[in-house]
Amino acid sequence: MRLHIVNPNSSAGMTEQIRRVAARVAAPGTTLDVTCGAAAPVSIEGYTDEALAVPAMLAEIRAAELRGADAHVVACFDDPGIDAAREVAKGPVIGICEAAIRTALMLSSRFSVITTLPRSIPIIEDLADAYGAGRKCRRVRAIDLPVLALESNLSNTARLLAAEVAVARREDQAEAIVLGCAGMADLCEQLTAETGVLVIDGVTAAVKFAEAVVGTGYRTSKLGAYAAPLEKTGGFTREVA
């Protein structure tokens, strides 16, 4: 299968990290097509960044469809533009937040999410609720570190995350931790080993979900909300479902 992974921001370093993490878990028969939103903000930290990133992300998905993509992974934990992406794409579109939360729901009875900045907490709380986590998501925590600072000092990022995992285990009774940013993906295995807590990364979860759904032959339904966008005057071309 051909799996398109789009980083909705324009950070080359984060895009490369996403590629590296995905390559570690992708099945031998999976070809990875990893792109980023070249005209998007360099990081996504809030609703405005999300809105600005979506047009470039949709353009990357349309281009990947023409290259024969069987599925798409949106590699930003805010799952920006997921519904629009599902209109545009014929195959499944998997957001890393949804993939990580559904994995946590299957593997633990209680979990917490650790993200970057406090401003992301309400966004992720709403997503967890929308994905049916309810009270099983005990808390969304933040290490108060900007997205672009994650990779500039990985040892410091790992230290902050490990400390927050310990607090979540003690105060939230969390049985698992979901990493709330694609830029944390490289630290997943290290944190699990160091803390003794199951740590879940949405990039790896989304890659495996995408492979599984494509393997079943299922595709995105085009009968209602996810029907292809309607043709508009002024040059917007309707997608063929």
C-alpha positions as CSV (number, residue, x, y, z in Angstrom):
1,M,0.0,0.0,0.0
2,R,1.0,3.6,-0.4
3,L,0.5,5.7,2.7
4,H,0.6,9.4,2.6
5,I,1.6,11.1,5.9
6,V,1.1,14.9,6.0
7,N,2.6,17.1,8.6
8,P,0.3,20.1,8.5
9,N,3.0,22.5,9.7
10,S,6.0,23.5,7.6
11,S,8.8,22.4,10.0
12,A,11.3,20.3,8.0
13,G,12.8,18.9,11.2
14,M,9.5,17.6,12.6
15,T,8.5,16.2,9.2
16,E,11.7,14.2,9.1
17,Q,11.1,12.9,12.7
18,I,7.6,11.8,11.6
19,R,9.1,10.0,8.6
20,R,11.7,8.3,10.8
21,V,9.1,7.1,13.4
22,A,6.7,5.9,10.7
23,A,9.4,4.0,8.9
24,R,10.2,2.1,12.1
25,V,6.7,0.6,12.3
26,A,5.4,0.5,8.8
27,A,4.9,-3.0,7.3
28,P,7.4,-4.2,4.6
29,G,4.8,-3.7,1.9
30,T,4.0,-0.1,2.8
31,T,5.5,2.8,0.8
32,L,5.6,6.0,2.8
33,D,4.9,9.3,1.1
34,V,5.7,12.0,3.7
35,T,4.9,15.7,3.0
36,C,4.4,18.9,4.9
37,G,2.4,22.1,4.4
38,A,5.0,24.3,2.8
39,A,2.7,27.4,3.0
40,A,1.6,26.6,6.5
41,P,2.8,28.0,9.9
42,V,6.0,26.5,11.1
43,S,4.1,25.1,14.2
44,I,0.5,24.6,15.1
45,E,-0.3,26.1,18.5
46,G,-4.0,27.1,18.7
47,Y,-7.0,27.5,16.5
48,T,-5.6,30.2,14.2
49,D,-2.5,28.1,13.3
50,E,-4.9,25.2,12.6
51,A,-7.1,27.3,10.3
52,L,-4.0,28.6,8.4
53,A,-2.5,25.1,8.0
54,V,-5.6,23.4,6.6
55,P,-5.5,24.8,3.0
56,A,-1.9,23.6,2.4
57,M,-2.7,20.3,4.0
58,L,-5.7,19.7,1.7
59,A,-3.5,20.6,-1.3
60,E,-1.0,18.0,-0.2
61,I,-3.7,15.4,0.2
62,R,-5.1,16.1,-3.3
63,A,-1.6,15.8,-4.7
64,A,-1.0,12.5,-2.9
65,E,-4.3,11.2,-4.2
66,L,-3.0,11.8,-7.8
67,R,0.2,9.9,-6.8
68,G,-2.0,6.9,-5.8
69,A,-2.2,7.2,-2.1
70,D,-4.3,4.5,-0.5
71,A,-4.7,6.3,2.8
72,H,-3.6,9.5,4.6
73,V,-2.4,10.2,8.1
74,V,-2.7,13.8,9.5
75,A,0.3,14.1,11.7
76,C,-0.8,16.9,14.1
77,F,-2.3,16.1,17.4
78,D,-5.1,18.7,17.0
79,D,-6.4,16.6,14.0
80,P,-6.9,19.9,12.0
81,G,-9.2,19.7,9.0
82,I,-9.9,16.0,9.4
83,D,-13.5,16.3,8.1
84,A,-12.4,18.3,5.1
85,A,-9.7,15.9,4.4
86,R,-12.2,13.0,4.4
87,E,-14.2,14.9,1.8
88,V,-11.2,15.3,-0.4
89,A,-9.7,11.8,-0.1
90,K,-11.1,8.5,-1.4
91,G,-9.3,6.3,1.1
92,P,-9.3,6.5,4.9
93,V,-7.9,9.6,6.6
94,I,-6.5,8.9,10.2
95,G,-5.7,11.7,12.6
96,I,-3.0,11.0,15.2
97,C,-5.1,12.2,18.1
98,E,-8.0,9.9,17.3
99,A,-5.7,7.0,16.7
100,A,-3.8,7.5,19.9
101,I,-6.9,8.0,22.0
102,R,-8.6,4.9,20.6
103,T,-5.5,2.9,21.2
104,A,-5.4,4.1,24.8
105,L,-9.1,3.2,25.3
106,M,-8.3,-0.4,24.1
107,L,-5.2,-0.8,26.2
108,S,-6.1,0.9,29.5
109,S,-9.1,1.9,31.6
110,R,-7.7,5.3,32.5
111,F,-5.2,7.5,30.7
112,S,-3.8,11.1,30.6
113,V,-2.5,13.1,27.7
114,I,0.7,15.2,27.9
115,T,1.0,18.0,25.4
116,T,3.2,21.1,24.8
117,L,1.6,24.4,25.8
118,P,-1.3,25.0,28.3
119,R,-3.3,26.7,25.5
120,S,-3.6,23.3,23.8
121,I,-5.3,21.7,26.8
122,P,-8.9,22.8,26.0
123,I,-8.5,21.8,22.3
124,I,-7.4,18.3,23.3
125,E,-10.0,18.0,26.0
126,D,-12.7,18.7,23.4
127,L,-11.1,16.1,21.0
128,A,-10.9,13.4,23.7
129,D,-14.6,14.0,24.5
130,A,-15.6,14.0,20.8
131,Y,-13.7,10.6,20.4
132,G,-15.7,9.1,23.2
133,A,-13.0,9.0,25.9
134,G,-15.2,10.6,28.6
135,R,-13.9,10.1,32.1
136,K,-11.4,7.5,31.0
137,C,-9.3,10.5,29.9
138,R,-8.3,11.6,33.4
139,R,-6.5,14.8,32.5
140,V,-4.7,16.7,29.7
141,R,-1.4,18.0,31.0
142,A,1.2,20.4,29.5
143,I,4.9,20.7,30.0
144,D,4.8,24.3,29.0
145,L,7.2,24.0,26.1
146,P,6.6,25.4,22.6
147,V,6.4,22.9,19.8
148,L,9.6,24.0,18.1
149,A,11.5,23.7,21.4
150,L,10.8,20.0,21.6
151,E,13.5,18.9,19.1
152,S,16.0,21.7,20.0
153,N,16.9,19.9,23.2
154,L,15.6,16.4,23.2
155,S,17.2,15.4,26.5
156,N,15.4,18.3,28.3
157,T,12.1,17.4,26.5
158,A,12.5,13.8,27.7
159,R,13.2,14.9,31.3
160,L,10.1,17.1,31.4
161,L,7.9,14.4,29.9
162,A,9.2,11.7,32.3
163,A,8.5,14.0,35.3
164,E,5.0,14.7,34.0
165,V,4.4,11.0,33.4
166,A,5.3,10.3,37.0
167,V,2.9,13.0,38.2
168,A,0.1,11.7,36.0
169,R,0.6,8.2,37.3
170,R,0.4,9.4,40.9
171,E,-2.2,12.1,40.8
172,D,-4.4,10.9,37.9
173,Q,-4.1,7.2,38.5
174,A,-3.3,7.1,34.8
175,E,-2.5,3.6,33.5
176,A,-1.3,4.9,30.1
177,I,0.0,8.2,28.7
178,V,-0.8,9.6,25.3
179,L,1.9,12.0,23.9
180,G,0.0,15.0,22.7
181,C,2.3,16.2,19.9
182,A,3.8,14.6,16.8
183,G,7.1,16.2,17.8
184,M,7.3,13.9,20.9
185,A,7.0,10.7,18.8
186,D,10.7,9.9,18.9
187,L,10.6,9.6,22.7
188,C,7.8,7.1,23.1
189,E,9.8,3.9,23.6
190,Q,12.4,5.6,25.8
191,L,9.7,7.0,28.1
192,T,7.9,3.7,28.4
193,A,11.2,2.0,29.4
194,E,12.2,4.8,31.8
195,T,8.9,5.3,33.6
196,G,7.3,1.8,33.5
197,V,4.1,3.4,32.2
198,L,2.6,2.5,28.8
199,V,3.3,5.6,26.6
200,I,1.4,5.8,23.3
201,D,2.4,7.9,20.3
202,G,-0.2,8.9,17.7
203,V,2.1,8.7,14.7
204,T,2.8,5.0,15.1
205,A,-0.8,4.2,16.1
206,A,-2.2,6.0,13.0
207,V,0.2,4.3,10.6
208,K,-0.9,0.9,11.9
209,F,-4.6,1.9,11.9
210,A,-4.2,3.1,8.3
211,E,-2.6,-0.2,7.2
212,A,-5.3,-2.2,8.9
213,V,-8.2,-0.3,7.3
214,V,-6.6,-0.4,3.9
215,G,-6.0,-4.1,4.3
216,T,-9.7,-4.7,4.9
217,G,-10.5,-2.9,1.6
218,Y,-12.7,-0.3,3.4
219,R,-12.8,3.2,2.0
220,T,-14.4,6.5,3.2
221,S,-18.1,6.6,2.7
222,K,-19.2,9.2,0.1
223,L,-22.9,9.0,0.8
224,G,-23.3,12.0,3.1
225,A,-21.1,14.4,5.0
226,Y,-17.9,13.1,3.4
227,A,-19.1,13.3,-0.2
228,A,-16.7,15.0,-2.5
229,P,-16.7,18.8,-2.4
230,L,-19.3,20.4,-4.7
231,E,-18.0,22.1,-7.8
232,K,-17.9,25.9,-7.4
233,T,-17.6,28.7,-10.0
234,G,-14.2,30.1,-10.2
235,G,-12.2,27.1,-10.9
236,F,-12.7,24.7,-8.0
237,T,-12.8,21.2,-9.4
238,R,-15.1,18.6,-7.9
239,E,-13.4,15.5,-6.8
240,V,-14.5,12.2,-8.3
241,A,-15.7,9.9,-5.4
